[in-house]
Amino acid sequence: MTTRVVAEPAPPVPPARPPDERLTGVGPLTRLLRRPELGALLGAAAIFVIFTIADQSGQFASVSGAARWLDVASTIGIPAVAVALLMIGGEFDLSAGVTTASSGILLGLLTAEWGWNIWPALAAVFLFAAVVGFVNGYLVVRTGLPSFIVTLATFFVLRGTNVGLTKQITGQVRVADIDSASGYESARKIFGSQLGTSPEDFNVRIFWWIALVILATWVLTRTRTGNWIFGVGGDQAAARNVGVPVERTKIGLFMTTSLASGLAGVMTAIQLTSVQADQGVGEEFNYIVAAVVGGCLLTGGLGSAIGAALGSLIIGMAFIGISFAGWNTDWRYLFLGVILFLAVLVNSFVGRRAAGARR
């Protein structure tokens, strides 16, 4: 009897899974396109070339010219770095500019009018700035109101206080003679000095700016706090669900912004030895422009401190370059608006290209 062996059918072959996009290799070009500060870097290079060619004084690309536009850039850049962190976290602060003036006025009143030593006065000023930031952040997270509204109210409160209090105490709209305070010379070396006496020397504020950019970049890219900032700006509900302290992070960002604005106000007051009551009004838009030009999204979740620094550099080169080129400086804000519009277009285009690229 013959036994017949029947072969079993082979098991079906499962369909091949599509590759996981998270594990797909990303080429260097795509990584470059995904950098939020790429547009600002290209813009800074273009602005430098334009004003180097248009320069009528022959100083724009010189060491003395660089000292001038870097000084302007650092004045804007110190608060702009903190504003960038806040925008990455999904919020705005329209009181940053007037906080700069408030800090300088408070320093002047404490020292020139009430006779404080400048170092306790500086501590009081930074405490004041921290309180302003805490109030802004607390109101935003507790009331649920847009930060635009809350900080706009703070803007008007501080602006009115600056003018009213200064006129009531000094009889004018400025506080002067800050250099008469005890301890002024030691504070000036740290906050308002130049590295030498010639026009080619750089203000110490520039090095404060660079240090803050490095610190902010490290926080964003190397720490858990940086992950929290990107998380609350990208998707607040999802960030809260995975344990991110959303409220504490937002309040901390508002306090950081106010402290950076206070630092900028202190540096200006110490350097000029006087403060106008309306000083800093409108500067908040320069800070926001610098952050947006540097790649920060208005909706939050994307940006970098380096990009905000490059945005500040663009503004500084534009403001100084216009005068060096012999153009009418009344048009500089028109130029700034064009830069902002072009930067947003470039960032949007680059972002779409990067998002659509596979390798």
Secondary structure, 3 states (H helix, E strand, C coil): CCCCCCCCCCCCCCCCCCCCCCCCCCCHHHHHHCCCCHHHHHHHHHHHHHHHHHCCCCCCCCHHHHHHHHHHHHHHHHHHHHHHHHHHCCCCCCCHHHHHHHHHHHHHHHHHHCCCCHHHHHHHHHHHHHHHHHHHHHHHHHHCCCHHHHHHHHHHHHHHHHHHHHHHHHCCCEECCHHHCCCHHHHHHHHCCECCCCCCCCEHHHHHHHHHHHHHHHHHHHCHHHHHHHHHHHCHHHHHHCCCCHHHHHHHHHHHHHHHHHHHHHHHHHHHCCEECCCCCCHHHHHHHHHHHCCCCCCCCCCCHHHHHHHHHHHHHHHHHHHHCCCCHHHHHHHHHHHHHHHHHHHHHHHHHHHHCCC
